[in-house]
Amino acid sequence: MTETQAANAIRDEWGSLAPGYVEAVRRDLADPDPRAIRARVEGLHAADLADLIEALEQTERVRLIAMLGRSFDVEALAELDEAVRDELIEALPPEVVASAIDKLDTDDALYLIEDLDKAEQDEILAKVSQEDRVALNRALDYPENTAGRLMQTEYVAVPSFWTAGRAIEHFRTETDLPEDFVEVFVVDPTYHLVGTVPVSRILRSQPSTKISELMEQEQTVFRVTDSQEDVAYKFDQYNLVSAAVVDEDDRLVGMLMVDDVVDVIQEEAGEDILHLGGVGGGEAISDTVWQTTRSRFSWLLVNLATAILASWVISWFDATIEQMVALAVLMPIVASMGGNAGTQTMTVAVRALATRHLGPVNAMRVTLRESAVALINGLFFALIMGLFAWWWFGSDGLGMVIGAAMIINLLAAALAGILVPLALDSLDIDPAIASGVFVTTVTDVVGFFAFLGLAALWLVR
């Protein structure tokens, strides 16, 4: 079975795992003969195999790996969700994990063990080759979410005095090279980086051409301590496919590949979406009930506090509401419109900050643009709601009050939606985490206060 055929077998028409396929795998796992399950997953891409593993129960996952034996594609372990990965690595014998590590690039191998306890890490690393153990221990010394953790220590480096022919011969005969590489790094005798050469340029050059004539000195280089967010931004900004990583002494120590950076980009985007929804950035669909509850409780508690604040503002006008019941009917509309408008602006602002398209240079221009949009929308919706309130309750004064409140709250929502993320970002607080609570509080408080306050001044005597 080809990889494409295998992928079609595991997926339904919408691209999700086919329930029938998963059930068939479960039946095969109940059979003591491993030949059926090996035939079932034969040809699966590592990413598809990882999805299958995640769909199974914990005991089934371990049994699947055991039954596949040497035919198990260890690349699938590097594709697993973090929660599933940690459970599975702890359940598997250390010898099995060590065997997988020996077959993986250092960046993928590090992913398997980086969140384990130190004792568990040491137990597994004691069973891998000395070369891998040294590389992984050094990578573990780097801070989390940095280029040092993300890089692979397998790369191709040559001196500048070599010729293209000698470099090609090196590619053919050297066994200790990465499986995939698109760039060759040029180093001096002390392993300081002096340039890079695309592999395609070497292959197209005359064998006698020196590497120094082919290399590019201008390049994007990362330090081991650079954050993965900076790495992802520069890969996207400069359309990089690979890049060198140097240590504090500017010596070449590793290489970053775009496939690993794509994972970071997806991870950061996913965290922003979860944070905007008041959910912990590490939450996954595979988390347990307790993990999910704990992740969401804190922000629900903060939201409860802001809701109490909004209710407190409403209590200032209880006498006004008692005299005109229509106010209680209409005031959720003002708060809801402000909340939605604020969320729109906030989402755009948070995303622009994450992609570095919003900053001090254009903050004023973007704020003025959002304010103008809010005023235009406010005028349109003020007209719509004013006419609606006049038709419903027969009061032109009530229509004017809700129209004015609508303009005020949409303007407040726009300002909060842009200024709150900017303020949090300037304080080195992730705007995706905290913006939603503050923006919602502003729109609720301003909306209720504007609507009920104007009603108390104009309508109630």
N, C-alpha and C positions, 0 to 999 in steps of 0.2 A: 504494500500500500504506500503510495506517495504521500509526501507531507500535505499536499493540497487535498487529496482524497481523505486523509485522516482528519484534517481540519473540518471538512464538510460533514464527516460522520459524527463529530462531537457537537456540532452546532445546529440549532434550529434555524428557521428562515429569518428570524430577527437577530441572529448572531449570538444568542444566549446558549448556555449549555443545554443540550437536548435531554429532557427528563428520562426518556427511554434509554439513552446511552448510559446515563449515570446508573440507572437501575440494572442495566446489563453488566456494568462493571461490578456492582455489588454482588450480583449472582456469581460472577467469575471469581470474586474474592472468597466466596464461600466454598469454592471447589479446591480441594487440596492439590490438584494438579495445576501448576503455574502456567502451562502452555496456553490455556484459554485467555488468561488476562494478558499475557505477553502479546498474543496475537491481536487482542482488542486495542491495545495502546500503541501497537507498532506504527512507527512513522509520525507519531504526534510531535509537533513542535514543542520546545521546552515551555513556552508560554501557555499553550493549550494544556499540556500535562499539569502545569501549576494550577490552572483553573479547575481541572478535574480533582486534584488533590484537595483544594479548598472546599469543594462541594461534598467531600466525604467526611465521615466522622473521624475522630482522632485515632481510634483503634484501626479503622479501615485504612487510614493514611499510612500508618506504620506497616501494616500487612501488605499494602500495595508495593511499597519500596522493597520489602523483604522478598516478595514473590518475583519482582522484576529482576532482582539481583544485579548482575553485571550489565544487564541491558537497560537499567534505569539511567535516564539522562540527568546527570547531576546539575545541569544548567537550570533545570526546573526549580531547584531549591532557591536559586538566586532570584526567581521570578515571583516567589510567594509573598503574600501580604505579611507584614511584620508580625502580627499576632499569631497567625498560623505557623510562620517560620519558627518563632520562639518555642511554641508548644511542640512542634515536630522535632526540632533539634534537641530539646531536652528529653524527648521520648526515645530518640534513636540512640543506639549504642555509640560511644565515643569513637570506636573503630570505624563505623560507617561514616560518621561526619568527617573524620580525618581523611578517609579515602576520597570523599567528595572534594575536600579542600585541595588535595594534591592534584586534582584534575581541573580546577578552576583557576582563572586569573585572580590575582591578589585582591582586586576590588570586589569581585563576586564572593571570594572566600571570606573576606572581611565582613561582608554583609551577613553571613551566616552566624558569626560568633560575636559581633560587636556589642550586642545587648545582653549577653550571658554574664553570669557572675564570674568574678576573676578566677575562682577555683575551677569552674567548669571550663573556662577558656584554657587554663593551664593544662587541664586533663586532656583536652582535645589536641592542643598544640604539641603536647609531648609525644603524640603519635604521628605527627607529620614530619616531612623532611626538614633537615636543619635550615636549608635555604628558605623554604616557605615560612618556617617558624620565625626566623630573623626578620623577614619582610613584614609579616603580620604583626609581630610585636612592635616593630617600629611604627607601623601604621596606627596601631592602637594607642600609641603615645601622643598622636596628634589630636587636637580637640575635635569633638563631634561636629558634623556638618561643615567640614572644611575640605579644601582640595586634597589635603593629605589623606583623608579618609576615603575620598572619592576616586583617587588615582589608582592606576595599576602600575606596578613596578617593573613590568615587562615592557621593554621598548627597544628600538634599534638606534644605536649611536655609532658614528664613524668619525675618524679624524678628517680634517679638511684636505690633507695632502693625498688622500686616497683618490683613485680614479673611479669613474662610473663602472668600469669593468670589474674592478676589484670589489666594489660594493655589491654588485649583482652576484658575484661568486660567493660573497659572504652570506647573502640572502639564501643561496641554494644549499650551502654546506653547513651553516651554523644551525644546530638543533635547538638551542636555548633562545629562540625568538618568539615574540607574541604570534598568535595564530593569525590575527588581522592587524595590519598597520598600513597607513596611507602616507605617512610622513617619516622621514629619517632625520634624526637630530645630529647636528655637527658639533663636536666637543673638542676642547683642547686637552692636553695630557692630564690636567687636574679635574677633568670632567665639568668644566664650566661651559655653559652653552654659548656657542658663537654663531649659530645659524641653523636653518632647517632647509630640507630639500624634499619636495613631493616625490614619491616613488615613481610616478609617471614620467617626471622629468629625467630621472636617472635612466629609466628604461629606453627613453627616446634619444638619449645622447650617445655620442661615440664612446666606445670603451676607454679611450685614452683621455677623455675629458676629466679634469680634476674636479673634485667635489667643491672646492673653493670657488670655482667658476660657476657652479650651478646653484649654490646655496643663496638663501635670502637672509639678510641680517635683521631686517625689520620683522618682528614677530610678536604675537601675544603670548606672554609667559605668566604663569601663576606661581605664587609661593604656596608652600604647604599649609600656611595658616590663613589663606584667603577663604572667605566664606563661600559656601556653595551657591548662595544667592548671587554673589559677584561673578562666580564662574558661569552660572546659567545666563546671566545678563550679557556677558561678553561673548559667549558662544552664539547667542541669538543676535546680538548687535553686529558682530563682525563675521557672521556666517562661517564659524569655525567648524572643522571636522575633527581635528585633534589639536592638542596643545601640550607644551612641555610644562612640567612642574619642577621647581627648584627649591632647595632648602634655604636656611638662613644664611648660608655661605655662598649662595648662588650656584651650587652644584646641581646638576641634573639628577633627579631621584625618581621621576615617574612620568607618566603620560596620562592625559585625560582624553577620552573618546566621546564622540557626540551621543552615542547610545546611552551612556551613563548620565550625561547632562540632560537628555530628554526626560529621563526618570525624575531628575531634580525639578525640572520645569513643571512636570505634571504634579509632582508632590507639592510644590509651592502653590500652584494654582488651586489644587484640591484643598489645601489648608486654608487659603483665603476664603474659598466658598464656605467651608465649614465654620470658620470663625465669624463670617458675616451672618450665619444662621445661629450663632450662639452655641456652637458645638465645638468641642475640643479638636484641635487640628490633627491629633493622632487617631481619632475614632475611625473605625472601619466596620464594614458590614459583618465581619467575622467576630467582632468583639462579643464578650459575654454580657448578660443582662446587667451584672453589677458594674462592669467597666463602662458600659454605655450610660447607666444611671449616674455614676459618679462624674462622668464627663459633662453631662448636661445640667446637673443639679445647680452648680455654682452660678451659672448665668441665668437660670430660671429664678434663682433667689434674688439676683440683682434686678431682674425685670420686675419681680414682685415689689421690690422697694420703690422702683420708679413708678409703678402703677399706683402705689399708695400715695406717692407725692402728687400725682395727677388727681387722684380722688380728693386729696386734701384741698387742692385748688378749687375743685367743684364745690366742696363744703362751704367755701367762703360765700357762695351765691345761693345757698339753699333757700333763702327767703325769696329771691328772685325767681327761682325755678318753681316754687310753690305758687307764685302769682301767675305764671305763664307756662303751662305744661308743654307747650310746643317747643320750648327751649330744650327740654329733656329728649324730645324726639329728634331734634335736628343736630344737637351738639356732637354726637359721634361721627357725623358726616364730616365736620370740619377737621376733627382730629385724624380721621382715617385718611382724608385727602392729603393732609400735611405729612402724615407718616409715610404714605406711598411716595409722595414727591421727594421727601428727604431720603428715602431708601434708594431711589433712582440716582440722585446726585451723589450720595455716599458711595454707591457701588462703582460708579464711573471714577470717582476720586481715588478710592482705594486701589482699584486696578491700575490707574495711571501712576500712582505712587509706586506700586509694585514693579511696574515696567519702566520706571524712571522717566516717564513722560510728563510728570507734574513735579514742579520744584519751585524754588524761590524766583527763578527767572520768569516763569509764566503764571505764577499763583494769582497775581492781581487780575490778569486778563481773564483767566478761567473763572475767577470769582465773579467778576462783572458779567461775564457771559451767562453764568448760572443764575445770577440775580435778574438779568433781563428776561431769560426764559421763564423764571418764576413769576415775574410781573405780568408777562403776556398770558401765561396759563391762568394766573390768578384772575385777571380781568375777564377772560372767557368763562371760567367756571363760576365767577361771581355773578355774571349775567345769567348763566343757566340756573344756578341755585336760587338767585334772587327771584326770578320769575317763577320757579317751582314753588318756593315758599309762599309767595303771594297767591299763587293758584290754589295751593293746598290749604293754607290757613286764612286766606283773605286779608292778609296784613302786609301792606307795602313797606311798613317800618321794619317788620321782621325780615323781609326780603333784603332790605338795605343792610341790616345788621349782619346777616349771614354772608352776604356778598363781601362786605368790608373785612369780616373775620377771615374769609377764604383768602383774600389777597394778602392779608398780614401773615397768615400761617404758611402759605406757600412760599412767601419770601423768606420767612424764618427757617423753613425747611431747607431751602436752597443754601442759605448761608451756613446753617449747621452742617448740612451734608458735605460742604467743601471745607469749611474752617475746622471742624472737629477732627477729621482725618489729618489735615495739615498740622494742627497743634499737637496731636498725639505723635505724629511722625517726628516732629522737631524735638520731642521729649524722649525719643528712642523707645516709644511704646508702639507695638504693632497695631496700626489703625484698623486692621481687619478684625481684631479681637474686641476692641472696646468701643468702636465708633457707633455700632448699632444701638447700644444702650443709651448713649448720650444723645444721639440724634432723635431717637424715639421720645426720650424725656422732653427735649426741647419742643418737638411738634405737639405733644400732648398738652404740656403746660401752657405754651403760647396759644394753642388752638382753643383750649377751654377758657383761658383767661380773656383772650380777645373777644370771643363770642359772648360769654356771659357778662363780661365787663361792659361791652358796648350795649348789650341788652339792658343792663341795669341803668345805664345813663340815658338811653333813648326811649325805652319802651315801658319800663316799670316806674310808676310814680308812688 
